Amino acid sequence: MTVFPETIPWSDLHQDAVGTLQRLEHSLGPLVITQGGQAAAVLMGIDFYECAEEERRLLRRLAKGEQEIRDGQGHTLEDVLAEASALLSSASA
């Protein structure tokens, strides 16, 4: 099921900026600001922004790892598990 972002006309934002910001505090997603019936901008609360940025960073790291594997720069599962085991052993000692 596709969830469409909530939209609000520029005129509403202009007339009630404080109310719009309060709406964002309780919103689980961004608000799309429309102008002339067309999407013009996106406004989001800080919590939503921080979560989205963390997801973006994670996706970039995953994409970089996949590219390294394609380039032959990856590590075998055995090497990763051995390193993890060594780290866990030294941490518990």
Buried (B, 14 or more C-beta within 10 A) or exposed (E): EEEEEBEBBEEBBEEEEEEBEEBBEEBEBBBBBBEEEEEEEEBBBEEBBEEEEEEEEEEEEEEEEEEEEEEEEBEEEEEEEEEEEEEEEEEEE
